[in-house]
Amino acid sequence: MSEPLVKIRGLKIEGRADEEWIQIVNGIDLDLHRGKVLGLIGESGAGKSTVGLAAMGFTRDGCRISAGTIEFDGIDLRSVSRAQRRALLGKRIAYVAQSAAASFNPAHKIIDQHTEAPTYHNVMSKKDSEADAIDLYNRLRLPNPDEIGFRYPHQVSGGQLQRAMTAMAMSCRPDLIIFDEPTTALDVTTQIEVLASIRDIVEQFNTAAIYITHDLAVVAQMADEIKVLLKGDEVEQADTRTMLSNPREDYTKSLWAVRSFTRPQKPVADRNSTPVVSVANITAAYGKSVDVLHGVSFDIHAGRTVAVVGESGSGKSTVARVITGLLPPREGHIEFDGKPLAPSYKQRTKDELRQAQMIYQMADTALNPRVRIKDIIGRPVEFYGGLKGEARDKRVAELLNQIELEPSMYMDRLPGELSGGQKQRVGIARALAAEPKFIICDEVTSALDQLVAEGILRLLAQLQDDLDLAYMFITHDLATVRAIADEVVVMKEGRVVESGPKDEMFKPPHHPYTDLLLSSVPEMDPDWLTRLLDERGVDNLGDAASARIDT
């Protein structure tokens, strides 16, 4: 076999904590050939992203490579100058981050950011790069590919922005791409198209890729080999089929186990009872453009969870914006405890604002990185509860205990000192600090590995039982719906296409769109994606690709 494109030996990485350097990656070896995909899996904190970034010769702030060699196409990335490494990044080595919202510059249009690398590296002119961007947007099945790039990042959905970032990474047709959870923010139908496009890129352009994920069913479709990491150590590595059928180590077998938490559906709510939240015939639009919601209606009762599912752009998050008063509806109204709510949050009372809170998808962007945990949680305690000083700190400690974080250990920490799961728990505590009746959970587990996600779901279920909370759970993860929902609302193109109790929704017959969602959930079978594309008559999502640019 030819020499590997990427060759790592004895990689050790340290992270700074309290003025000391602590080893976080413990002697990892890695070989990656052109046209091959290596899957890196493991729970949060395993070192997946740290190793993936190191393959580019890069470490995050507060980390350093302490030992080992990193070679890319015979180039020692540890010994080259910063200018030499910069010449490789973007052109021959690209990176697709997990959080597109945190990766794009909000002040510049998407296509201007796309064309930056090709023009900087003299791969093509800005005009040619714009044409190539539109071609890539089309391949990645972005809506209105001719014009979507001329929007600002906040003007597209999270899933669309994630696909735009994947296109941007492909702009120079690199030899190596690091995919760091690239489909985390995508619904299952969009995920299929993106996965198929990524796979085609690797095959057509003989690109090597490292695919970092906590979704085992996804890595089964993408990777030729899988490496399992735990706390900076390699647990085992094997080709994908062997790893799926016969993992050697107990830790790997635990990752392979199906998520165990499933909450029984509660009895159907009494029709005569008053819902906590009632969404009644809502039609809404952004600005004076076309409507994005069309007559949406559903109710959420105390102590119950309504899961709102649908593909990217279906209107799930827009409904949440209407409920919270961030987007006044054009028609229809919202009721809370049987009383009409003002369309805009600016017209609502302080108590009305207190009663409805949100937990966001990306804790990294939802928590101020410069504010300590006690102040992040303490602000709503003070604003809504009027508590200050010692009384405020006591309440913050109670909330930290409620989310199972030890107050003495976490009150004075910054968000950057917490794991992803811990940050999400802080987001939950901040929502609880207002003592609401209703919480909108917006994709709160999609960025977490399965083990951490299960802990978050268990925590939310326990809090609901203890506090009789009503939840609106926005998600594209149907496993999460099965685990926690009482009722399901399926949305497509701003309309409710089907709704009902969870147990009924997962039994046929289904609305055709619901059937599409259910059939699009990846399975732990490396042939699943190929088989699904064949069944749907999709030969190759990359057929429309332009020829590789000879640089």
VEXTORSE-922012 format. One record per residue: residue in three letters; x, y, z of N, C-alpha, C, O in turn. Coordinates in pm, whole numbers, plus 50000, padded with zeros to 5 digits. Example, Ala and Ser with C-alpha at 12.3 -4.5 7.8 and 13.67 -1.06 7.14 Angstrom:
! VEXTORSE-922012
ala513194943150780512304955050780513204967050780514244966850846 ser512854977550708513674989450714512905000350787513415011450804 
//
This chain:
! VEXTORSE-922012
met500844988050000500005000050000500885012450000501975012550057 ser500395022949935501155035449927501315041450065500635037750160 glu502245051050074502465058050200501195065550242500515071050155 pro500875065950369499675073350414499835088350391500935093750398 leu498715094850362498725109450349498995115850484499755125450494 val498365110450588498555115250725499155103950808498655092750809 lys500235107250876500925097250959501255103651094502055112951101 ile500635098551200500845103951335501425092751421500925081551420 arg502455096051496503075086251584503295092351723503855103251736 gly502855085151825503125089051964502615102652004503265109652081 leu501435106551952500905119951977500475121552122499635114152173 lys501075131352188500685134852324500345149752328501075158052274 ile499225152952391498765166852399498445169952544497855161852616 glu498835181852586498585186352722497645198352723497615206252629 gly496865199652830495995211152849496325218052979496645211553078 arg496245231252980496575238853101495365239753193494255242853149 ala495585236753320494535237853422495185242553552496055235853607 asp494735254253601495255259853727496785260753724497455256253817 glu497305266453617498745268953602499565256153588500795256653593 glu498905244653571499625232153550499235226353415498135228753365 trp500155218553356499885211653231499505197253261500255189953326 ile498325193153213497815179753235497665172853100497125178553005 gln498155160453092498105153152966496675148852936496015142753020 ile496185152052814494815148752777494745139252658493695133352633 val495845137652584495945127452479497235119752504498305125652519 asn497115106552507498195098352563498825088952461498635076752468 gly499565094652365500345086252276499545079452167499595067252153 ile498795087152087497945081651980498755079951851499545088651815 asp498545068651782499085066251649497915066351549496805062351582 leu498215071151425497135072251327497725072151187498685079351159 asp497165064151099497505064150956496235066550876495195060650905 leu496325075150774495165077950689495615079350545496485087550513 his495025071250456495375071350314494385079650234493265082350278 arg494805083650116493925091250026492695082749992492775070649973 gly491555089649985490325082849949489705074650060488745067350036 lys490255075550181489755067750293489205076950402489605088550414 val488275071550481487675079050591487925071450720487585059650732 leu488515078350817488715072750950487695079051044487645091351057 gly486895070851110485935075851207486545076151346487075066151393 leu486465087551412486905088851552485655089951638484845099051621 ile485495080551731484305080751816484705079451963485825075551995 gly483775082752049483995082352193483125092652260482565101452193 glu482995091752390482135100852463482765114752472483925116652435 ser482005124452522482495138052540483755137952626483775131652732 gly484795145052582486045145552656486995134252622488045132952685 ala486645126052522487525114752486488785119252413489785112052412 gly488745131252353489905136252279489715135752129490675137752055 lys488495133152081488245131751937488615144451860489425144051767 ser488015155751901488285168251830489725172651847490315178451756 thr490305170051964491705173851989492635166451895493565172451840 val492395153651875493225145751782492965150251638493905151251560 gly491705152951604491395157451469492075170551434492615172051325 leu492075179951527492755192751504494265190851497494935197551419 ala494795181651577496245179151576496695173851441497835176051401 ala495795166751370496135161751236496375173251139496955171251032 met495925185251175496185197351096497385205051150497745215651098 gly498025199551255499115206751320498635217951409499365227651431 phe497415216851460496765227751532496275222951667495885211351682 thr496305231851767495675229151897494875241251939495175252451898 arg493865239052021493075250052075493885257852177494905252952228 asp493435270052208494065277852313494055269852444493065263352477 gly495155270452515495255263152640495715248952625495775241452723 cys496045244852500496565231352475497895232452402498185242452336 arg498705221952413499965221452339500325206952308500015197852385 ile500985205052194501485191752158502815189852229503765197352206 ser502885179952315504075177952397505015167252343506195167052378 ala504495158352258505345147652203504685141852081503485143152060 gly505525135151997505015128151881505305135351751505755146751751 thr505035128551641505235134151507503905134451433503065125651449 ile503725144951350502525146551268502995149751126503495160651100 glu502815140151035503235142150896502025142750805501125134350814 phe502005152750717500995153950614501685153850479502415163250445 asp501455143450401502085142050268503595143950277504195150550191 gly504195138150381505645139050400506125151750467507315153150493 ile505225160950497505585173650561505395172350712504315168550759 asp506425175450788506335175050934505655187750983506255198450985 leu504385186551022503605198351059504065204551190503735216151218 arg504825197251269505315203051395506555211751374506875220251458 ser507255209651264508505216951244508395228251141509265236951136 val507335228251059507215238750958506895252151024506415252651138 ser507175262650952506885276051005505385278551002504615271350938 arg504985288951073503565292551077503065296250937501945292950900 ala503905303050861503515307050725503345294850635502425294450553 gln504215284950650504105272750569502845264950605502165259450518 arg502545264450734501325257350775500085264750725499115258450682 arg500125277950731498985285950686498725283950536497575284450491 ala499795281650460499635279350317498915266250288498295264750182 leu498985256850381498295244050365496835244750407495965238850343 leu496585252050516495245252350572494285259950481494585271050438 gly493165254050453492195259850362492365254950221491375252750150 lys493625253150177493875248750041494005233550032493275227249955 arg494905227750109495105213150104494505206050225494255194050221 ile494285213550332493665208050453492505217050492492665229150505 ala491335211150511490135218950545489475212950668489705201450705 tyr488645221250731487995217350857486535221450853486205232850818 val485655212350889484225215250900483855214151047483885203251105 ala483495225451108483245225851252481835221151284480965220351197 gln481635218051410480325213351457479305224551457478155222451417 ser479695236351502478755247451516478965257651404479865265951411 ala478125256851302478235266451192477915280451240478525290151195 ala476945281651332476535294851379477685302251446477765314451438 ala478575294751513479705301051580480915302651487481885309251523 ser480855296751367482015296651277481945307351169482985311751120 phe480745311451131480615321751027480685335651089480275337751204 asn481195345151012481205359151053479825365051023479425365550907 pro479095369351124477725374151101477645386851019476565390450970 ala478785393751002478765406650932478995405250781478925415250709 his479265393050733479555391250591478635380850529478235371350596 lys478305382550404477445372950334478155359450323479385358650322 ile477345349050314477885335350313478825333250196479895327450213 ile478455337850077479265335149959480595342749963481595338049907 asp480625354350028481885361750041482865354050130484075354350107 gln482335347250231483195339150317483635326450245484725321350269 his482765321350158483085309250080484255311949984485145303649969 thr484235323449921485235326349817486575330949874487545332449799 glu486645333150003487875338450062489065329150043490125333549998 ala488905316250075490035306950066490495304849921491695305649895 pro489585302149825490045300349686490775312449629491745310849555 thr490315324549663490995336449610492305339049684493295343049623 tyr492315336849815493545338849894494655329549849495815333649840 his494295317049819495295307149778495495306649626496195297949575 asn494875316149553495015317049407494575304149337495145300249235 val493545297649393492995285749329492105289849212492105283249108 met491355300549229490495305649122490125320049153490325324949264 ser489585326749053489155340549071487885340849156487225330649176 lys487565352749207486355354149289485115350649208484205344249259 lys485085354749080483925351848996483765336748977482655331448990 asp484865329848945484795315348927484455308349059483735298349060 ser484975313749168484685307849298483205309249333482625300149393 glu482605320449298481175322249323480365312149242479405306349294 ala480745309949116480035300149034480205286049091479265278149091 asp481415283149139481655270049198480875268449328480395257549358 ala480745279149405479985278649530478525275049501477945266649570 ile477945281149398476555278249363476405263749322475405257349354 asp477415258349250477395244349211477435235249335476705225349342 leu478285238749431478375230749553477085231849636476635221949694 tyr476495243849641475215245449713474155236349649473335230349720 asn474175235449519473225226949449473455212249483472505204749506 arg474715208349486475055194449517474665190749659474265179349686 leu474775200349750474415197849888472945200549916472515201150031 arg472165202149809470725203349815470245215149901469245214149972 leu470995226349892470525238549959469415244849876469495244749753 pro468385250249940467285256449864467775269249796468615276449849 asn467245271949679467595283949603469115285749595469635296049639 pro469835275949539471305276649540471865288949470472975293349502 asp471125294549376471625306349304471655318849391472415328149363 glu470845319049496470775331449575471055329649724471275339549793 ile471045317449775471175315749920472525320649972472615325150087 gly473565319949890474885324549933474955339549954475865344450021 phe474025346749898474035361349909473235366150031472945378050045 arg472895356850118472265360350246473335360950355474455356150337 tyr472975367050466473835366950584473565354250665472485348450653 pro474525349750747474345337150820473055336250901472445325550909 his472625347550961471415346751044470145345550962469065343451018 gln470245346650830469065346150745468765332150691467855330550610 val469525322250734469265308450693469155299850818469575303950927 ser468595287850802468435278950917469785272950957470755273550882 gly469825267051077471055260851125471525249651035472725248351009 gly470585241550987470955230550898471495235550765472445229950711 gln470885245950712471355251750586472745257750603473585256650515 leu472985264150718474285270250743475365259450756476505261450714 gln475005248050815475965237150828476365231750691477535228550669 arg475415230850600475725226250464476565236550390477445232950312 ala476285249350414477085259850350478535259150397479445261750319 met478745255750524480105254450575480815242250515482015242650488 thr480065231450494480635219750427481065223350285482125219150239 ala480225231050216480595235550081481835244250084482705243049997 met481945252950185483095261750197484385253750217485425257250161 ala484305243050296485495234750318485925227950188487115225250169 met484975225050100485275218149975485735227649865486075223149756 ser485745240649891485945250649785487275249249713487355252249594 cys488325244949782489645243249718489935228749684491055225549642 arg488955220049700489125205649677490355200449753491305195749691 pro490335201149885491515197749965491845182849961491005174649923 asp493065179650001493485165650009492995159150139492775147050143 leu492805167250243492375162150373491285171350428491435183550430 ile490185165250474489125172950540488875166550677488735154350689 ile488815175050778488435170850913486965174450932486625186250937 phe486105164550943484685166750966484415164851115484455153651165 asp484145175751185483925175251329482415176351357481885187351369 glu481755164951365480295164451388479535172751285478725181251323 pro479765170551153479195179751053477695178451034477085187450976 thr477065167651082475625166251061474845167451192473655164451196 thr475505171851299474835172951428473595181651421472575178451482 ala473655192651347472545202251344471515199051236470585206751215 leu471665187851166470815184951052469715175051087469905165951168 asp468545176951024467485167151038467855154650958468795154750878 val467115143750980467505130950922467435130850770468255124350706 thr466465137950711466365137850565467505145750503468085141450403 thr467825157250560468945165250509470265158050534471165158550450 gln470375151350648471595144250683471965133950577473135132350544 ile470975127050525471225116950422471885123250300472865117950247 glu471355134650256471905141150138473325146050162474185144850075 val473575151550281474905156550312475895145050325477015145850275 leu475495134350392476385122750406476725116950269477875113550243 ala475725115750183475975110450049476905119549970477785114749898 ser476725132749984477595142249914479025141549965479975141849887 ile479185140650098480525139450156481205126750106482375126950070 arg480465115950104481025103250058481445104049911482485098749873 asp480615110849830480965112549689482215120949671483055117949586 ile482355131649752483535140249743484785132049770485775133149697 val484755123949874485905115749910486265106249796487435104649763 glu485245100049736485485090249630485955097049501486925092549439 gln485285107849460485595114249332486965120949332487705120149234 phe487285127649441488505135549444489635128849521490675134849545 asn489405116049559490435108349630490895115549758492065115149794 thr489935122149824490215129849945490265120650066489505111050077 ala491165123550156491195116650285490375124550385490315136850378 ala489735117550477488895124550574488965117850710489055105650722 ile488925126350813488705121750950487315126250988486995138050985 tyr486485116651026485085119551057484865117551206484865106251255 ile484685128651278484505128551423483015129051454482315137851404 thr482545119751534481125119551564480835111551690481635103151731 his479685114251751479185105551858478015097251810477465089251886 asp477625098951682476505091551625477045078951558477595079651448 leu476875067751623477475055351575476855050551444477535044651361 ala475555053051426474905049051302475435057151185475545052051073 val475765069951209476325078351102477725073751066478045072550947 val478585071351165479945067251134479965053851062480885051150985 ala478955045451086478865032651015478705034650865479155026250786 gln478055045750824477855048450681479085054650616479295053250495 met479915061650695480955070150639482355064250643483145066450551 ala482675056850749484075053450776484485040150716483705030550711 asp485735039750668486345026950628486915019850751486865007550760 glu487445027750845487925022450971487425031251084487125043051063 ile487335025551204486875032851321487905031551432488385020651462 lys488245042951492489125043251609488305048251728487675058851721 val488315040551837487555043951957488505050152060489545044452091 leu488125061952113488945068952211488195069952344486965070652347 leu488955070152453488405072052586489445079352671490525073952697 lys489125091452714489975099452800491405100452746492385099252820 gly491505102652615492815104652553493565092052517494675092852464 asp492985080452543493625067752510492885061152395491675062752379 glu493645053652314493005045452210492495032552273493265025052333 val491205029952258490615017652312490805006252214491284995552252 glu490435008452088490664998651983490415004951848489805015551838 gln490904998351742490695002851605490534990751516491244980751532 ala489604991551420489394980651326488614986051207488104997251212 asp488524978051099487674982250989486224982451037485874975651133 thr485404990350970484064993451019483214980951041482554979651143 arg483224971850946482374960050958482794951451077481944946251150 thr484094950051097484574942251211484194949051341483764942551436 met484364962351345484074969851467482594969051504482244968051622 leu481714969551403480284969051430479834955151474478984953751562 ser480404944951411479944931251437480634924651555480064915951620 asn481884928851582482634921651685483604930751759484814928751752 pro483084940951831483994949351910484614941252023483964932752083 arg485904943952050486614935952150486404941152292486214933352385 glu486454954352309486514960152442485134963252499484204966552425 asp485014962152631483734964752698483244978952675482044981252660 tyr484184988652673483775002552653483135004352515482105011052503 thr483724998252413483144999252279481764992852276480844998152214 lys481614981552343480314974852347479274983652415478104983452378 ser479694991452516478755000352584478305011652492477155016052499 leu479205016452404478815026752307477845021052205476945028052158 trp478035008552172477195002052070475774999552122474844998052044 ala475634998952256474324995952314473325007052279473675018852277 val472105003152251471055012752219470735021052342470755016052454 arg470455034052321470095042852433468985036452515467925032752463 ser469235035252644468345027352729467145035252782466135029252818 phe467245048552788466195056352852465005058252758465135064152651 thr463855053252798462605055652727461515058052829461275049752916 arg460865069352817459825073052913458455069252858458125072952746 pro457665061852936456315058252886455495070752858455615080852927 gln454655069752757453765080952725452745082652836452165072852883 lys452515095052878451525097752981450115097152920449965098652799 pro449115094853002447735094552950447405107352873447915118152905 val446565105952773446175117452691445535128052781444735124852869 ala445885140652757445385151652840443875153052829443295150752722 asp443245156752938441805159152941441485170952849442045181852863 arg440575168652756440235179152660439625191452727439665202452671 asn439065189652845438435200852915439425208853000439095219553051 ser440645203553015441645210753094442245222153013442265221652890 thr442715232353082443295243953015444775241552987445525238753080 pro445215242552861446635240652831447475251852892446995263152910 val448725248652923449655259252964449905268552846449885280752861 val450145262652728450365270452606449435265252498449325253252476 ser448755274452431447895271052318448305279352197448225291652200 val448745272652093449125279251967447925278051875447535266951838 ala447335289251836446055289151764446175295751627446265308051617 asn446185287551522446125292251383447155302951351446835313451296 ile448405300251388449475310051369449965310251225450345299951169 thr449955322051168450605324651039451605335851062451285346051123 ala452835333951014453895343751042454845344750924454975335350844 ala455515356250914456485358750808457625367050865457445374250963 tyr458795365950802459925374550837459875386850747459945385750625 gly459755398550809459645410750730458365410650649457315406550699 lys458435415150525457275415350437457345404350333456635404750232 ser458205394450357458365383550261457215373550276456265375950350 val457315362450204456255352450206456135346050343457085345950421 asp454945340850372454705334450501455595322150518455835314650423 val456085320350641456885308450673456135298850765456525287250780 leu455055303650827454145295150904452735296950849452335308050813 his451995285850842450675286350780449655279350870449525267050866 gly448935286950951447855281551031448265270651129447585260451139 val449355272651199449885262551291449095262851423448895273551481 ser448655251051470447915250051596448335237551672448465226851612 phe448545238751802448705227351893448685232552036448875244452061 asp448455223352130448375226752273449455219152350449845208052312 ile449915225252460450865218752550450335220052692450115231252740 his450135208752760449565208552895450665207153000451785202952969 ala450335210653122451275209653234451755195353252450975185853242 gly453035193953279453605180753306453765172053184454025160053197 arg453605177653064453655169652941454675175452844455005187352850 thr455165166952755456155170852655455595168952515455185157952478 val455575179852438455185179252297456455180852214457125191152221 ala456775170652136457945171152047457515176551912456575171451851 val458205186851865457935192651733459085188551642460235192351664 val458775180651540459805174951453459565179251308458465183051270 gly460625178551230460555182151089461935185651040462855187651119 glu462075186450908463395189050852463785203650870462975211950911 ser465035206650838465535220250847464675229550761464395226650645 gly464265240750821463435250250748461955247250753461165253850686 ser461545237150833460125233550840459315243250924458085243450916 gly459995251351006459295261251087459295258351236458625265351312 lys460025248051279460035244251421460505255851509459805259951602 ser461685261151478462225272051561461445284951543461405293251633 thr460835286751426460025298751404458815298751496458425309251547 val458205287051517457085286151611457545290251751456835297351823 ala458755285851788459295289651919459465304751929459195310652033 arg459925310951821460085325451821458745332651836458665343051902 val457715327151776456375333151789455875331851932455345341351989 ile456045319951991455575317652129456255327152226455615332652316 thr457575329152208458325337652301458165352552272458685360852346 gly457455356052163457225370152133458315376652052458285388752030 leu459305368852008460385374451926459935377251783460495385851715 leu458905369851737458355371851603456825372751614456165362451619 pro456265384751617454805386051625454145379651504454585381751391 pro453085371851526452415365251413451625375151329451195385651377 arg451425371551203450595379751115449115376651138448265385451129 glu448845363951168447485359751201447555349751316448615343851341 gly446425347951386446375338451495446855344551626447205356351631 his446875336351733447285341551863447835330351951447655318551922 ile448495334452060449045325352160448315327752291448115339252332 glu447925316852357447345318052491448235311152592448845300852564 phe448305317052712449055311052823448105309752941447575319752989 asp447905297452987446935294653094445565300253060444855305253148 gly445195299352933443865303652889443725318352863442645322852824 lys444775326252884444715340652863445585344652744446695339652730 pro445105353652658445885357652540447195364352580447255372252675 leu448255361052506449555367552523449725378352418449295376752304 ala450335389352456450645399852358451555394152250452425385852281 pro451375398252125452185392552016453685394652034454475385752002 ser454095406352084455505409552100455925408652246455175412352337 tyr457145403652268457645402752405457755416652471457715417752593 lys457885426952390457995440552444456715445052513456725453952598 gln455605438652476454305442452532453885433252647452825435252706 arg454705423252679454345413552783454855418152919455855425352929 thr454145413953022454565417453158455785409353198456125399353134 lys456435413653302457605406653353457255392353393458035383053371 asp456095390553453455675377153495455395368253374455705356353376 glu454815373853269454565366153146455885361853083455995350653033 leu456885370653084458205367053031458845356153117459495347153064 arg458655356953247459255347153338458715333153313459455323353326 gln457455332053279456795319153272457235310553154457035298353157 ala457825316353052458285308852935459775311052915460215322252892 gln460555300352923462005301052910462495291452802461755282852756 met463765293252762464345284952656465655278652701466425284652776 ile465885266452654467195259952663467675258152521466965252452438 tyr468885262952491469325263852352470155251752310470675244252393 gln470255250152179470965238652121472455238952152473005229052199 met473095250252127474545251152139474905258852265474875271152266 ala475235251552370475615258152495476855266852476477035276752547 asp477725263152382478945270952356478625285352319479315294552361 thr477565287152240477215300652196476145307052285475925319152279 ala475465298952367474395304252452474905309652585474205317452650 leu476115305552626476675310152753477805320052726478675317452644 asn477795331452795478845341452780480155335652833480245332452951 pro481185334252747482415327652791483195335452896484105329852958 arg482865348252917483605356553012482905358153147483385365153236 val481755351653161480965353253283480975340053360480795329453302 arg481185340853491481255328853574479855322753591478835329553579 ile479855309653619478605302253625477625308253725476435309153697 lys478115312553840477215317953942476515330653893475395333653935 asp477175338153803476555350353751475635347453633474635354453612 ile475975337053554475085333053444473725328753498472685332853448 ile473755320353602472515315753664471925326553754470705327553767 gly472785334453816472325344553911471595356053849470765362353916 arg471855359053723471195370553662469675368953657468975378153701 pro469115357753606467655356453611467115355053753465985359053780 val467925349353845467505348653986467275362754039466295365354109 glu468185371854005468075385654052466985393253977466225400754037 phe466915391253843465985398853761464535395153791463685403953807 tyr464265382053798462885377653818462525375953966461385378354006 gly463505371754047463205368954186463565379954282463145379854398 gly464345389754234464725401054319465725397554427465915405454520 leu466375385854418467345381754519468715387454488469125388054372 lys469425391554592470755397354575471705391654680471285385954781 gly472995393454653474005389854750473955375354794473915366254711 glu473945373354925474005359854980472765351754944472855339754920 ala471605358254941470365351254905470415346454760469955335454729 arg470985354654673471125350654533472045338754520471715329054450 asp473205339154586474165328154578473585315154634473865304354583 lys472775316454739472145304554797471185298154696471145285954683 arg470425306554626469495301354525470255295254408469845284854356 val471355301354366472185295654259472705281854301472715272554220 ala473135280754425473625267754475472515257354472472755245754437 glu471295261354507470165252154502469915247354359469645235554336 leu470015256454263469795252954122470895243754071470615234353996 leu472145246154111473235237354071473035223354128473265213454059 asn472605222554251472295209454309471165202554232471165190354214 gln470205210554187469055205154115469485198853981468885189153937 ile470525204453918471005198953791472215189753812472905186053717 glu472455186153937473465176053973474895180753945475735172953900 leu475155193553973476515199053970476835204454109476055212154165 glu477965200554164478345204554299478655219654302479585224054233 pro477895227654381478085242254379479515246654410480035255654345 ser480155240354509481505244754546482515242754435483535249554431 met482235233554343483155230654234482885238954109483785241154028 tyr481635243654092481275249453963480865264253968480865270653863 met480525269654082480015283454085480995293554028480595302953960 asp482285291754056483285301754015483995298153886484975304753849 arg483535287953817484165284253690483595292453575482485297853583 leu484385293153467483915299053341483395287753252483785276253271 pro482515290853155481975280353069483045272052998482865260052977 gly484165278452962485225271152892485865260252975486585251752922 glu485635260353105486205250353195485255238553218485535229853301 leu484135238353145483135227853160483055219453034483375224352925 ser482635206853047482385198352931481075202652865480325210752919 gly480815197052746479585200452675478335197152754477395204952758 gly478325185452818477175181652898476985190453019475855193753055 gln478085194453083477995203253199477475217053158476675223053230 lys477925222153044477445235052996475935234552966475205244052992 gln475495223252911474065222152882473255221753012472135226853016 arg473805215753117473135215753247473035229853303472035233553365 val474085237853282474035251853325472925259253250472225267553308 gly472775256353120471685262353043470325258653099469405266853101 ile470195246253146468945241953208468715249653338467605254253365 ala469765250953419469645258153546469255272753523468455278253598 arg469815278953420469465292853390467985294153357467335303753398 ala467445284453282466015284753250465185282653376464165289253395 leu465615273453462464865270653585464905282353683464015283853767 ala465945290653672466115301853766464935311353765464665317953866 ala464225312153652463065321053643461815314653702460775321153712 glu461905301953741460765294353794459595294553696458495298853731 pro459825289853572458785290353469457805278653480458045268953553 lys456705279753408455775268553391456055261053261455665249453245 phe456725267853167456865262653031458295265052984458835275952999 ile458915254552927460285255752875460335250352733459835239452704 ile460955258052645461215253552508462625247652505463605254652533 cys462735234952470464025227952461464375226952312463795218752241 asp465305235052266465625235952123466855227452092467985232052106 glu466615215052048467705205852010468745204652121469945205452095 val468305202852245469215203952358470185192352371471175193452444 thr469945181252301470875169852311471605166852181472425157652176 ser471345174552075471905170951944473415172351938474065165451859 ala473995181152021475445183052019476185174152118477395175452135 leu475455165152185476045157252292476185142652250475395137552170 asp477205135952305477325121652278476185114152346475505119652432 gln475985101652306474795094352350474735092452501473665093252560 leu475885090152563475885088052708475505100752782474705100452876 val476085112252740475765125052804474325129152773473625134252860 ala473885126852647472525130452608471505122952692470485128652731 glu471775110252719470845102552802470735108652941469645109252998 gly471855113152997471825119553128471005132353128470285135053224 ile471115140253020470335152653009468845149452999468025156253061 leu468485139352920467075135752906466495130953040465375134453076 arg467275123053112466815118353243466615130153339465645130653415 leu467545139653334467435151453419466185159553385465445163553475 leu465935161953256464765169653216463475162553256462515168953298 ala463455149253244462265141753283462015142853433460875144453477 gln463095141853511462945142853656462475156853698461615158153785 leu463025167153635462615180853666461155183053629460425189953700 gln460735177153518459335178553478458405172453582457375178253617 asp458785160553631457965153953733457935161953863456895163253927 asp459095167253902459185174554029458465187954024457855192154123 leu458525194753909458035208553900456785210153814456265221153799 asp456295198953757455095199053672455255208353553454335215653517 leu456445207953492456755216753380456125211753250455955199753230 ala455795221053164455375217853027456575220352935457215230752944 tyr456855210652847457995211952756457515212152611456635204452572 met458115220952531458075219852385459465215652344460425223152363 phe459585203752287460895197952256461105198252106460555189952033 ile461905207952059462235208951917463395199351888464445200351951 thr463205190251795464265180551769464105174451630463015173751575 his465235169851576465185161651455465585147251485465635138851395 asp465855144451613466305131251655465095123051700464535125451807 leu464685113451618463485105851649463715096351766462755092051830 ala464965092851795465255084851914464935093052039464435087652138 thr465235106052035464885114952147463375116052161462855116152273 val462665116852050461205117352053460645104952122459765105852208 arg461165093352083460705080852145460985080852294460215075352373 ala462105087052333462525086452473461695095352564461405091352677 ile461305107152518460795117052613459425122752582458795128452671 ala458925121352458457695128352419456435121452469456395109352487 asp455405129552492454055124452514453225126052388452415117352355 glu453425137152318452735139752192453755144552089454805149752124 val453415142751962454325146251853453585155051752452455152051713 val454245165951710453735174651605454755174251491455915177851510 val454335169851374455215168951257454965180951167453825183451126 met456045188451136455915200451053456695199050923457755192750918 lys456145204950818456815205450688456415218350619455225221350604 glu457415226050578457195238450505456195247550576455315253550515 gly456355248450709455565257850787454165253250821453365261150872 arg453855240550793452525235350822452625222950911453605215550905 val451605220650993451495208251069450855197850977449715199350935 val451625187250946451105177050855450505165250932449705157750877 glu450895163551060450365152551139450685155251286451725160851317 ser449785151251374450035152751517449215142451593448215137451544 gly449685139551716448955129951797449825124351907450995128051918 pro449275115251991450065108852095451235101052037451135095551927 lys452345100552111453565094052062453315079752017453735075951908 asp452645071952099452475057752066451715055751936451975046151863 glu450785064751906450055063651780450895068351662450785062851552 met451735078551685452515084351576453565074651521453945075451405 phe454045065451606455065056251560454485043251505455225033851474 lys453165042651493452525030951435451965034651298451375045451283 pro452135026051196451525028951066449995027751076449485021251167 pro449265033850982449785041450868450205055550908449665061351002 his451185061050834451685074450859451355083550742451095079050631 his451375096450770451425106150660452705103450581453715099850641 pro452695104950448453895101950369455155108950418456245103150413 tyr455025121350465456205128550514456715122550645457915121350665 thr455785118850734456205112250858456905099150826457895095650890 asp456385091950728457005079450686458415081950633459325074050657 leu458595093150561459925096750510460885099250626462025094650622 leu460435106550729461285109250845461685096250914462855094250946 leu460725087550937461005075051008461955066150930462815059550989 ser461825065950799462685057450717464085063250699464985056450650 ser464255075850739465555082550720466455081850842467555087350840 val466005075250948466835074051069467935063851042467625052251014 pro469215067751050470315058451018470305045951106469915046451222 glu470735035051047470825022351118472285018251131473145022751056 met472545009451228473905004751252474264993851151474554982451186 asp474234997751025474504988550914475264996450809474725006150755 pro476504992550777477295000550681476695001250541477095009850462 asp475754992450510475134992650377473815000350377473175001450273 trp473405005750493472085012050502471935023950408470935024850337 leu472905032950406472785045050324472735041550176471915046950102 thr473615032550133473615028449992472285022249954471735025049848 arg471765013750041470485007050014469345017150008468465016049922 leu469355026950098468295037050100468315045649974467265048449916 leu469515049749933469615057949812469145050149690468515055849601 asp469445037249685468965028849575467455027949574466815028649469 glu466875026349694465415025249704464725038049660463625037649605 arg465385049349685464795062349649465195066949509464845077949467 gly465935058449439466285061549301467345072249287467395079149185 val468215073849389469305083549383470575076049349471055068149430 asp471115078349230472325071149188473565076849253474375069449309 asn473715090049244474935096149295474715111049310474555118249211 leu474705115849433474465130049456475605138649404475485150949399 gly476705132449366477845140249320477955140949170478935146349119 asp476965135549096477065135348950477175149348890477785151248785 ala476575159048959476575172748905477835180448940477975192148908 ala478765173549007479965180649053480815185348936480905178548833 ser481415196648953482335201448851483645193848861483955187948965 ala484395193948754485665186848755486605192748858486525204648891 arg487505184348909488435189049011489335199848952489805198948839 ile489565209849033490395220948988491855217049001492295213049109 asp492605218248894494025214848896494785226948946494935236948876 thr495265225849069495965237249129497465235549120498205244249166 
//
